[in-house]
Amino acid sequence: MTPQLRILIGAALLLGTAAVVDAHHSFSPVYDASRTVTVAGTVTAFRLINPHAQMVLDVTDEAGKVVAWNVEFPGRLHLTNGAWTDDSIKVGEHVSVTGNPTHTGSARMFFVQLQHADGSLLEPPAVARGKTLDEERRQRIEQREQPAADGR
């Protein structure tokens, strides 16, 4: 086998592997990022795992039927880097969850935000960190715009 043929085969294998990885992590084939839905119910399972954390929420629909909603989250590493723990969501608690629904309308969504019964919000780490950075910037601007104590 010539060195050029080996390089060509290696490149083809690498590109094929990249396509499989990209397809696994692709959002759009499953979830509709242009829409959000909100459901409220009781948490029956929460698993802070890789590749994606998972929650099951029992939601009572308009007809009185209990529907198990599956909520998918980013993975454990991403969430724990944002200070999430196994106790961030507790089995048995009543929560309201907003997320991107599936294109098919199944009882499944990708997590956007969760509101605990006490009103506290749980957001993806990147969103929470962005809000913290925005608040820090706002405070620095306010400090710069305040007149100096010595009148200068």
N, C-alpha and C positions, 0 to 999 in steps of 0.2 A: 504494500500500500504506500502510495506516495505521500510525502508530507503535506502537500496541498489538499489531497483527498481527506487525510486525517483532520486537518483544520476545518474543512467544509463539513464533515460529519459531526465534529465537536460543536461547531457553531449551530448546526441544525438541532442537535440535542439540547443545547443551551436555550435556544429560542423556544423550542417545544416545552421545556420545563417552565420557562418564564410565563408562557401562555396559560399553563395549567394553574400556576400559583396566582396569576392575575384573575383568572376565572373564579377561583375559590374565594377570593377576597372582593369580588365585584359586588357592589351594592344594588345597582339598578335592575338586574334581572329578577330580584326577589321583592325588594321594597320600593315604594313610590316616594321618593324624596320631595316631591312637589306637594304632598298632602301630609297632614297629621290627624290622628284620632286620639281621643282621650277616653279611657275606661277606668272605672273604679271597682275595686273588689278586695278580696282577701287573698293574701299571699299564701300559696300552698307549697311552694318550693323556691329556693334561691340558691344557685350554685355559682360561686366565684371561681370559674375554671377557664382554661384555655381550650380551644382557640377563642371561644366567645362565652361570656357569662350568660346564664340563663335564669329566667324566673317564670313561674307559672302562677297565674292570677285567676281565681274563680270569680267570674263576673255574672251577675244575674241580669238577663236581658229583659226586654219589655214584656215578654210573654211569661216571665217568671222562671224561665229555664236557666240553669247554671251552665255557663260556657267557660271552659278552661282556655284562657288566653296565654299564649307563649310570647315572652318578651326576650329579645336577644340584645345583648350588650357588647361593648368592646371586650377584649380579653382581660384575663386576670392581671397580667403585668401592667397594662395600661391603667386599669382601675386602681390597683394598689399603689402605683406611682402617684395617683391623685388622692391618696389617703383612704380609699375604700377598704373595708374589711368584710369578713364573712358576716358580720353583724350590721352592716350598713342597711340591709333589708332583712327584716325578721319574719319568719314563717308565722302566720296567724294575724299579722297586723293588717289593718285596712289602709289601702293606699289608692291614689289616683295616678295613673301613668299616661303620659303622652308619648306618642311615637309615630314613626312612619309605617303605615300599613303595607301589607303585601299588595301586589297588583291584582291578585285574584280575589281579594276580599275575605281571605281566611282569618281566623282568630289568632293573628300573629302580627307582631310589630317589631321595629327596631327602636330601641330606647332613645328618647329625646330628653325627658324630664320625669321625675317622680315626686309627688307631694305626699309626705307622711300625714297621718291623722292630726298631728299637732301643727300642721301648716308649714313645717320646714321642707325645703326643697333639696332634692338630690339631683345633680346634673352631671353630665360627662366631665371628667377632669379638665379637658381643654376649655370648655365653656366656663367652668368655675374659675380657672386660672385667668382667662381673658377678662372676666368681670373684675377680678382682683387687680389686674394690671390697669384696667380702665379707671378704677377707683383711685389707685395710687397716682396715676397721671393727673386726675382731676384735683387731688389734694395738692400736688406740686404746683399746678397752675394757680390755684387759690393762694398758696403761700407766696408765689412770685408777685401776684397782683396786689397783695396787701401792702399798704404803705409801711415803710420802715418805722420802728418804734422811736427812732431819734429824729424823725421828720424829714429824712433825706429821700 
